[in-house]
Amino acid sequence: MQIYYLTSKLKEHKVHAIVFLNIPSYGGGTHPWNKSGGQFEPATDDGMIEVVGLTTYQLPLLQAGGHGTCIAQCKSAKIVTSKTIPMQVDGEACKLKPSTIELTLLNKAVMLAKRKPGRANVPQEKLESLNLPLMKIMMSDYEQHHYDKDLLKNSAVNLGTLDVPVTDLEQVRVLVNKHCEEQPDSPKLSPDWCFIDSCTAERFFRVDRAQENLHFITDIATDCIFVLDQECPTLPQTPEDESGGNLQKEGSALPAHLTSSVESSDRESRDGTPQSPGLKFFNRSLSGPGSGSASDTLSPALDIPSRKS
């Protein structure tokens, strides 16, 4: 063990400050210790304390890659002051009266250093993909049993197994559509299908398509991916049914004897027989007598005898 008295050396270099370091970097990534001036390179696990002197010229150069004056490397240090000096303790300004300060290594702690450009980046581990079965639930089953998970699971149709990464539902939708296109024998999905949340609550919930980018696949699925097919097959109404329904509604609005009279007059007009005297039909023409009469209408007129008083 050697003892060094550094008072004369400090006066010789006219240092403005003394730094005792047990880490390679200091003050936001600067390196005050010059590797060529010491016995060992600074390290956090060598048990050595580096003593560095800094002049007023060297202090600003530290941020530009400069170094200080290497004084010594030691296991312990003892500082003896003979007058009151200003100093900082944990960032707080104070005055230190004449005292004796001893520095030794007590414990070791992991420190963070600023990353310098040019170093190799740490490779990020790729997230494992999930292998989950794809299950389809029909809208009729969902409306009837959406409060019972077990019944919905039993009624679901298996569309195959899907390998999906841990990503949002918007990206998973693309994979589901591609999977259904590549499986011609499996049941198809309608264009307006949606995801079902099967793990958030006690029952199943539909996920809004506009919010698929806000949810990940792990938020709605645990062991299966459930999708809801919202297409309900219905038979379209034919035009014949619509015309028949309109005729039936119009006929029901007239009395029974008027309905039969209209039907008979139509039949007679088709057969070429004269019309019934009880009904008169007027046809408006573009020319001829009476074309401008106010009594010409397109609707049938009834001859109702007037009551004599």
C-alpha positions as CSV (number, residue, x, y, z in Angstrom):
1,M,0.0,0.0,0.0
2,Q,1.5,3.3,-1.1
3,I,0.5,6.7,0.3
4,Y,0.6,9.7,-2.0
5,Y,0.4,13.3,-1.0
6,L,-1.1,15.3,-3.9
7,T,-1.0,18.8,-2.6
8,S,2.1,19.8,-4.4
9,K,0.9,18.1,-7.7
10,L,-2.4,19.9,-7.5
11,K,-0.6,23.3,-7.1
12,E,1.7,22.4,-10.0
13,H,-1.2,21.8,-12.5
14,K,-3.2,24.7,-11.1
15,V,-6.4,22.7,-11.1
16,H,-9.8,24.3,-10.5
17,A,-11.6,21.2,-9.4
18,I,-10.9,17.6,-8.4
19,V,-13.1,14.7,-9.4
20,F,-13.1,11.3,-7.8
21,L,-14.6,8.7,-10.1
22,N,-15.4,5.0,-9.9
23,I,-17.2,4.9,-13.3
24,P,-15.8,5.4,-16.8
25,S,-18.2,8.2,-17.8
26,Y,-19.3,11.4,-15.9
27,G,-21.6,14.4,-16.5
28,G,-23.8,13.1,-19.2
29,G,-21.4,10.8,-21.0
30,T,-18.1,12.7,-20.8
31,H,-14.8,10.8,-20.1
32,P,-12.5,13.0,-17.9
33,W,-10.0,10.2,-17.4
34,N,-7.3,9.9,-20.1
35,K,-6.5,6.3,-20.8
36,S,-2.9,7.0,-21.6
37,G,-2.2,8.6,-18.3
38,G,-3.2,5.8,-15.9
39,Q,-2.2,2.3,-15.0
40,F,-5.6,0.7,-15.9
41,E,-8.5,1.8,-17.9
42,P,-11.5,2.9,-15.9
43,A,-14.1,0.2,-15.1
44,T,-17.0,-0.2,-12.8
45,D,-15.8,-3.5,-11.3
46,D,-12.1,-2.9,-10.8
47,G,-12.4,-1.5,-7.3
48,M,-10.3,1.6,-8.2
49,I,-11.1,5.3,-7.8
50,E,-9.8,7.6,-10.5
51,V,-8.6,11.1,-9.3
52,V,-8.9,13.7,-12.1
53,G,-7.9,17.4,-11.9
54,L,-9.8,19.9,-14.1
55,T,-8.7,23.4,-14.9
56,T,-11.0,26.2,-16.1
57,Y,-9.8,25.4,-19.6
58,Q,-10.5,21.7,-19.4
59,L,-14.0,22.0,-17.9
60,P,-15.9,23.1,-21.1
61,L,-13.8,20.8,-23.3
62,L,-15.3,17.7,-21.5
63,Q,-18.5,18.1,-23.5
64,A,-16.5,18.1,-26.8
65,G,-14.6,14.9,-26.0
66,G,-11.7,16.4,-24.0
67,H,-10.0,15.0,-20.9
68,G,-8.8,16.2,-17.6
69,T,-5.4,15.8,-15.8
70,C,-4.9,12.3,-14.5
71,I,-3.7,12.5,-10.9
72,A,-3.8,9.0,-9.6
73,Q,-5.7,5.7,-9.2
74,C,-6.3,4.4,-5.7
75,K,-8.4,2.1,-3.5
76,S,-9.2,4.9,-1.0
77,A,-8.7,8.6,-0.7
78,K,-8.5,11.0,2.2
79,I,-9.3,14.7,1.8
80,V,-8.2,17.2,4.5
81,T,-9.4,20.8,4.3
82,S,-8.0,23.7,6.3
83,K,-10.6,26.4,5.6
84,T,-14.2,26.8,4.8
85,I,-14.9,26.0,1.1
86,P,-18.1,26.2,-0.9
87,M,-19.5,22.9,-2.2
88,Q,-22.6,21.1,-3.3
89,V,-24.2,18.0,-1.6
90,D,-26.9,16.4,-3.8
91,G,-27.2,19.5,-5.8
92,E,-27.7,21.8,-2.8
93,A,-25.1,24.6,-2.2
94,C,-23.5,24.7,1.2
95,K,-20.2,25.7,2.9
96,L,-18.0,23.0,4.3
97,K,-16.0,23.9,7.4
98,P,-12.4,22.5,7.9
99,S,-12.9,18.7,8.0
100,T,-11.5,15.3,6.9
101,I,-13.3,13.3,4.2
102,E,-12.5,9.7,3.5
103,L,-13.6,7.9,0.3
104,T,-13.8,4.2,0.0
105,L,-15.8,1.8,-2.2
106,L,-18.8,0.5,-0.3
107,N,-21.4,-1.1,-2.6
108,K,-21.8,-1.6,-6.3
109,A,-24.7,-0.5,-8.4
110,V,-25.7,-0.7,-12.1
111,M,-25.3,2.7,-13.8
112,L,-26.8,3.9,-17.1
113,A,-24.5,5.4,-19.8
114,K,-25.4,7.4,-22.9
115,R,-25.2,5.3,-26.1
116,K,-22.7,6.5,-28.6
117,P,-23.3,6.4,-32.3
118,G,-21.7,3.7,-34.3
119,R,-22.4,0.9,-31.9
120,A,-24.4,-2.2,-33.0
121,N,-28.0,-2.1,-32.0
122,V,-29.3,-4.9,-29.7
123,P,-31.4,-7.2,-31.9
124,Q,-35.0,-7.2,-30.8
125,E,-36.6,-10.6,-30.2
126,K,-39.4,-11.4,-32.6
127,L,-42.8,-11.9,-31.0
128,E,-44.1,-15.5,-31.4
129,S,-47.2,-15.9,-33.5
130,L,-50.4,-17.3,-32.1
131,N,-51.9,-20.5,-33.6
132,L,-55.6,-20.2,-32.9
133,P,-58.7,-21.9,-34.4
134,L,-61.1,-19.6,-36.3
135,M,-64.8,-20.1,-35.3
136,K,-67.8,-18.6,-37.1
137,I,-71.1,-17.8,-35.3
138,M,-74.2,-17.0,-37.2
139,M,-76.3,-14.0,-36.4
140,S,-79.4,-16.1,-35.6
141,D,-77.5,-18.0,-33.0
142,Y,-75.9,-14.9,-31.6
143,E,-79.3,-13.1,-31.2
144,Q,-80.7,-16.2,-29.4
145,H,-77.9,-17.2,-27.2
146,H,-75.6,-14.2,-26.8
147,Y,-76.0,-14.4,-23.0
148,D,-74.7,-18.0,-22.9
149,K,-71.1,-18.5,-23.9
150,D,-71.3,-22.3,-23.8
151,L,-74.2,-22.5,-26.3
152,L,-72.5,-20.1,-28.6
153,K,-69.3,-22.0,-28.5
154,N,-71.2,-25.3,-29.3
155,S,-73.0,-23.6,-32.2
156,A,-69.9,-22.1,-33.8
157,V,-68.5,-23.5,-37.0
158,N,-64.8,-24.2,-37.3
159,L,-63.2,-22.5,-40.3
160,G,-59.7,-23.9,-39.7
161,T,-56.6,-22.9,-37.8
162,L,-55.0,-19.4,-38.3
163,D,-51.4,-18.3,-37.5
164,V,-51.6,-14.7,-36.4
165,P,-49.0,-12.3,-35.0
166,V,-49.6,-10.2,-31.9
167,T,-51.0,-7.3,-33.7
168,D,-54.2,-5.2,-34.0
169,L,-57.5,-6.5,-35.3
170,E,-57.3,-4.4,-38.5
171,Q,-54.3,-6.5,-39.6
172,V,-55.9,-9.7,-38.4
173,R,-58.9,-9.0,-40.6
174,V,-56.7,-9.1,-43.7
175,L,-55.3,-12.5,-42.6
176,V,-58.8,-13.9,-41.9
177,N,-60.0,-12.9,-45.4
178,K,-56.9,-14.3,-47.0
179,H,-57.4,-17.6,-45.1
180,C,-61.0,-17.9,-46.2
181,E,-60.0,-17.3,-49.9
182,E,-57.3,-20.0,-49.7
183,Q,-59.7,-22.6,-48.2
184,P,-62.3,-23.3,-50.9
185,D,-63.9,-26.2,-49.0
186,S,-64.5,-24.4,-45.8
187,P,-67.6,-22.2,-45.1
188,K,-67.4,-18.7,-46.3
189,L,-67.8,-15.4,-44.5
190,S,-70.0,-12.5,-45.6
191,P,-68.3,-9.2,-46.4
192,D,-69.7,-7.5,-43.3
193,W,-68.5,-10.0,-40.7
194,C,-67.0,-8.7,-37.4
195,F,-64.9,-9.9,-34.5
196,I,-66.4,-11.1,-31.2
197,D,-64.9,-10.3,-27.8
198,S,-64.9,-13.6,-25.9
199,C,-62.7,-12.8,-22.9
200,T,-63.5,-9.3,-21.6
201,A,-66.8,-10.0,-19.9
202,E,-69.1,-12.8,-19.0
203,R,-70.8,-12.7,-22.4
204,F,-69.9,-12.2,-26.0
205,F,-69.7,-8.7,-27.4
206,R,-69.3,-7.5,-31.0
207,V,-66.3,-5.3,-31.8
208,D,-67.0,-2.2,-33.9
209,R,-65.1,-2.4,-37.1
210,A,-64.2,1.3,-36.8
211,Q,-62.3,0.5,-33.5
212,E,-60.4,-2.6,-34.7
213,N,-57.1,-0.6,-34.8
214,L,-57.5,0.1,-31.1
215,H,-57.6,-3.6,-30.0
216,F,-55.1,-6.4,-30.2
217,I,-55.9,-10.0,-30.9
218,T,-54.9,-10.8,-27.3
219,D,-57.5,-8.4,-26.0
220,I,-60.5,-10.3,-27.5
221,A,-59.3,-14.0,-27.8
222,T,-57.7,-16.5,-25.5
223,D,-58.0,-20.0,-27.1
224,C,-60.2,-19.2,-30.2
225,I,-60.9,-16.4,-32.6
226,F,-64.7,-15.9,-32.8
227,V,-66.2,-14.0,-35.7
228,L,-69.8,-13.1,-36.3
229,D,-71.4,-13.6,-39.7
230,Q,-74.0,-10.9,-39.9
231,E,-75.6,-12.1,-43.2
232,C,-79.2,-13.4,-42.7
233,P,-80.5,-15.3,-45.7
234,T,-84.0,-14.0,-46.7
235,L,-86.2,-14.6,-49.8
236,P,-86.8,-11.4,-51.9
237,Q,-90.4,-10.4,-52.6
238,T,-91.2,-10.9,-56.3
239,P,-92.9,-8.2,-58.4
240,E,-96.0,-10.5,-58.9
241,D,-96.5,-10.7,-55.2
242,E,-96.3,-6.9,-54.9
243,S,-98.8,-6.3,-57.7
244,G,-101.2,-8.9,-56.3
245,G,-101.0,-7.3,-52.9
246,N,-101.7,-3.8,-54.3
247,L,-104.8,-5.1,-56.2
248,Q,-106.0,-6.8,-53.2
249,K,-105.6,-3.7,-51.1
250,E,-107.4,-1.5,-53.7
251,G,-110.3,-4.0,-54.0
252,S,-110.7,-4.2,-50.3
253,A,-111.3,-0.4,-50.2
254,L,-114.4,-0.6,-52.4
255,P,-117.8,-2.2,-51.4
256,A,-118.6,-5.6,-52.6
257,H,-121.2,-4.7,-55.2
258,L,-118.9,-2.0,-56.7
259,T,-116.0,-4.4,-56.9
260,S,-118.1,-6.9,-58.8
261,S,-119.5,-4.2,-61.1
262,V,-116.0,-3.0,-62.0
263,E,-114.8,-6.5,-62.7
264,S,-117.8,-7.2,-64.9
265,S,-117.4,-4.0,-66.8
266,D,-113.7,-4.7,-67.4
267,R,-114.6,-8.2,-68.6
268,E,-117.3,-6.8,-71.0
269,S,-115.0,-4.2,-72.4
270,R,-112.5,-6.9,-73.2
271,D,-115.2,-9.1,-74.8
272,G,-116.7,-6.3,-76.9
273,T,-120.1,-6.2,-75.1
274,P,-121.7,-2.9,-74.1
275,Q,-121.0,-1.6,-70.7
276,S,-123.5,-1.7,-67.8
277,P,-125.9,1.3,-67.7
278,G,-125.1,1.8,-64.0
279,L,-121.5,2.9,-64.7
280,K,-120.2,5.4,-67.2
281,F,-116.6,5.6,-68.2
282,F,-115.3,8.7,-69.9
283,N,-112.1,8.8,-72.1
284,R,-110.4,12.1,-72.5
285,S,-109.2,12.7,-76.1
286,L,-106.9,15.4,-77.5
287,S,-109.6,16.5,-80.1
288,G,-113.3,16.2,-80.6
289,P,-116.5,17.6,-79.1
290,G,-116.6,18.0,-75.4
291,S,-112.9,17.7,-74.9
292,G,-112.8,20.9,-72.9
293,S,-115.8,20.0,-70.8
294,A,-115.3,20.2,-67.1
295,S,-117.2,17.0,-66.6
296,D,-114.6,14.8,-68.4
297,T,-112.7,12.9,-65.9
298,L,-110.6,9.8,-65.8
299,S,-112.6,8.2,-63.0
300,P,-115.9,6.3,-63.4
301,A,-119.1,8.3,-62.7
302,L,-122.2,6.8,-61.1
303,D,-125.8,7.6,-62.1
304,I,-127.5,8.1,-58.7
305,P,-131.3,9.0,-59.0
306,S,-132.2,12.1,-57.2
307,R,-134.7,12.0,-54.3
308,K,-138.0,13.7,-55.0
309,S,-139.4,15.8,-52.1
